[in-house]
Amino acid sequence: MSLSQHSITALRDLLRSGAITSTDIIDDLLAQTSAREGEVGAFLSLDADRIRAAAAKADLSLPLGGIPIAIKDNINALDEPCTCGSKFLAENYRSPYDAGVIKQLRAAGAILFGRTNMDEFAMGSATENSALQTTNNPAAPGHIPGGSSGGSAAAVAARFVPAALGSDTGGSIRQPASHCGVVGLKPSYGRVSRYGLVAFASSLDQIGPMTRTVEDAALLLQTIAGHDPLDSTSLPVAVDDYLSGLKQGVKGLRIGIPKEYFAEGLDPAVKAATMAAVARLEAQGATAVEISLPHTEYAVATYYIIAPAEASSNLSRFDGVRYGHRAAQPADILSLYQQSREEGFGAEVKRRILLGTYVLSSGYYDAYYNKAQKVRTLIRRDFEQAFQQVDAIVSPVAPSPARKIGECSNPLEDYLADVCTIPVNLAGLPAISVPLPVSGLPIGLQIITPHLQEAQLLRIAHAVELQ
Amino acid sequence: MDVRRIATLARLELSDAEVEHFTGQLDAILGHIEQLSTLDVSGIEPTAYPMPIAAPMRDDTPWQSLPQQALLQNAPDQAQQQVRVPKVVADA
């Protein structure tokens, strides 16, 4: 069997027993990639020579020694491209430093394997907003892989890599994981360093693992979690052991089913798969309880004020001066800014910058931004109150399985489909998408736990996965 | 939304076609966002971050920073070990 089929955990055992080398893994992954990448389009760049050189020097005594991991193309790794799926950074940008998570992966012995496609600056949920490439869903050709971490999800689903890193601002790890049939974990806000992640919305962004098994997600989170002095929003809190309690089961746990997440418009196949998973958790000794998160209906509106506001500020750094695209013949400095940004950014990025600039502009700040921050408090409180009754919340990830490529007629339609994932980012909670057993298009189950309770989250996910 | 005015604030040039295209789309999005106005939030504290984030202080001493050449390697135009841009000050 090709080594491309194996989990990280299985590869690690084989490496440590001396049965295989890291180079053997790379050979099989590159063979698998050459066979299917033309049809999938997961990678924006893949430097085989660099990967082989790193594998030849792999230190197998380290926790992820010799294990290849793909990286979303918005996480800086020294001397590698970091396009963010944008023409703005596609021409000649090379990262001058390693992101916090890249430093941790290198220290753990991992091999960086390719840079994955994404919606431009992580703005989108189909990877169709990539200015550079189309990505197909390997589990459902002709369908979107989801997004914005669509390239990472596709690379893992297509067996190009056992695992990848993604980033999640409103569902960008969980939704593509659900659509492609892989595991995707968004850690608690502050659990993983954002240093070197190109910022979209700083109060919402988190980096997390995308894998084929829950155990691998636990292993990868164990490696990347922790405080980083270079990210003042990363928490100086000890990292739990995510692996030792993984198989303890769900007996006695109270599982909340939020009625607002099962509203009109939910695809019957998604509802059926979700409720079947709940029934199986109950069969394993958990208790299901209907709960209410009453401000859910306001979450998308709140998000589409806060995220664009933060984005409009963060993306002001792309001005054509220090890096990235610069217009050819600007008459003066103002034209340099305006033309470089006009030429470098795609439509969705411009839309969100405009929206963010508008809600922060004089006369509108209180009505929009300040109001949204207060509603964010209400959404956060909904979860706090729910977690007084239950240990975890389960729900769909997306209201329907992956749509076909090119089928979205207006941006608002895609925005509204993020209703199950967005509240989690607003509240800063950890959540995971775990693939469910289905006969048609892939469907994931979302599990949400209180802040910093990733160990419990992974334990429930493991119980779902075993079924 | 006056898209042309906002585009100027955001330093986006935008073609006339883009202005027209975005106006309809952004008005639809603002129409959805408008639902927040029905919610009473008096007495509710705003949330900027999901949890309180301390502003840690460090000693005011030089610390790790990237070498000048590492940062200049990505500059679209440079001269004399600095980033070069068109003239910033207008002629008198």
Contacts between the chains, C-beta under 8 A, distances in Angstrom:
chain1	res1	chain2	res2	distance
A	92	B	74	7.3
A	93	B	74	5.5
A	94	B	73	6.6
A	94	B	74	6.7
A	96	B	66	5.5
A	96	B	70	4.1
A	96	B	71	6.0
A	96	B	73	6.7
A	96	B	74	6.9
A	97	B	66	6.1
A	97	B	70	7.5
A	189	B	49	7.3
A	189	B	50	4.5
A	189	B	51	6.9
A	190	B	50	7.7
A	190	B	51	6.6
A	190	B	53	7.6
A	203	B	48	6.3
A	203	B	49	5.0
A	203	B	50	7.0
A	232	B	53	6.9
A	232	B	54	7.8
A	232	B	55	7.0
A	232	B	56	5.6
A	233	B	49	6.9
A	233	B	53	5.3
A	295	B	39	8.0
A	297	B	35	7.6
A	298	B	35	6.8
A	298	B	36	6.1
A	298	B	39	6.3
A	300	B	32	7.2
A	301	B	32	5.8
A	301	B	33	4.6
A	301	B	34	7.9
A	301	B	35	5.6
A	301	B	36	5.2
A	302	B	36	6.9
A	304	B	29	6.3
A	304	B	32	7.5
A	304	B	33	6.1
A	305	B	33	6.1
A	305	B	36	7.8
A	312	B	10	6.3
A	316	B	11	7.5
A	319	B	11	7.1
A	320	B	76	6.6
A	321	B	75	7.8
A	321	B	76	7.8
A	321	B	83	6.0
A	321	B	85	5.8
A	322	B	71	7.4
A	322	B	74	6.9
A	322	B	75	5.8
A	322	B	83	5.7
A	323	B	74	3.7
A	323	B	75	6.7
A	323	B	76	7.6
A	324	B	74	7.4
A	324	B	76	7.5
A	325	B	76	7.6
A	326	B	76	3.7
A	326	B	77	6.9
A	330	B	86	5.9
A	331	B	86	7.5
A	332	B	86	5.5
A	332	B	87	7.1
A	332	B	90	7.9
A	333	B	85	5.8
A	333	B	86	5.4
A	333	B	87	7.4
A	333	B	88	5.0
A	334	B	11	7.7
A	335	B	86	7.9
A	336	B	85	6.3
A	336	B	86	5.9
A	337	B	11	4.4
A	338	B	11	5.3
A	338	B	12	6.4
A	338	B	13	4.2
A	339	B	13	5.6
A	341	B	10	7.9
A	341	B	11	5.8
A	341	B	12	5.4
A	341	B	13	7.3
A	342	B	12	5.8
A	342	B	13	3.8
A	342	B	14	6.6
A	345	B	12	7.5
A	347	B	18	7.8
A	347	B	21	7.9
A	350	B	12	5.9
A	350	B	14	7.3
A	350	B	18	7.2
A	350	B	22	7.0
A	351	B	22	6.0
A	351	B	25	6.4
A	351	B	26	6.7
A	351	B	29	8.0
A	353	B	10	5.1
A	353	B	12	6.6
A	354	B	1	7.5
A	354	B	3	6.3
A	354	B	6	5.3
A	354	B	7	6.4
A	354	B	10	6.1
A	354	B	12	7.2
A	354	B	22	6.2
A	354	B	26	6.2
A	355	B	26	6.1
A	355	B	29	6.4
A	355	B	30	7.9
A	357	B	6	5.1
A	357	B	9	5.2
A	357	B	10	4.2
A	358	B	1	5.6
A	358	B	6	5.0
A	358	B	26	7.5
A	358	B	30	7.9
A	361	B	6	6.8
A	361	B	9	6.4
A	367	B	37	7.5
A	368	B	33	7.1
A	368	B	36	8.0
A	370	B	46	6.2
A	371	B	36	5.5
A	371	B	37	7.7
A	371	B	39	8.0
A	371	B	41	6.3
A	372	B	36	6.7
A	373	B	46	3.4
A	373	B	47	5.6
A	373	B	48	6.3
A	374	B	41	3.9
A	374	B	44	4.4
A	374	B	45	7.2
A	374	B	46	5.1
A	374	B	47	7.7
A	375	B	36	5.9
A	375	B	39	6.2
A	375	B	41	6.3
A	376	B	46	7.3
A	376	B	47	4.2
A	377	B	44	5.2
A	377	B	45	5.8
A	377	B	46	6.5
A	377	B	47	4.5
A	378	B	39	7.7
A	378	B	41	7.2
A	378	B	44	6.5
A	380	B	47	5.8
A	380	B	50	6.7
A	410	B	25	6.7
A	410	B	28	7.0
A	411	B	25	5.9
A	411	B	29	7.1
A	412	B	25	7.6
A	412	B	28	5.3
A	412	B	29	5.6
A	412	B	32	6.2
A	415	B	29	7.2
A	415	B	32	7.8
A	416	B	32	7.6
A	426	B	47	7.9
A	426	B	50	7.4
A	427	B	50	5.9
A	428	B	49	7.4
A	428	B	50	2.3
A	428	B	51	5.9
A	429	B	50	7.7
A	451	B	50	7.5
A	451	B	51	6.7
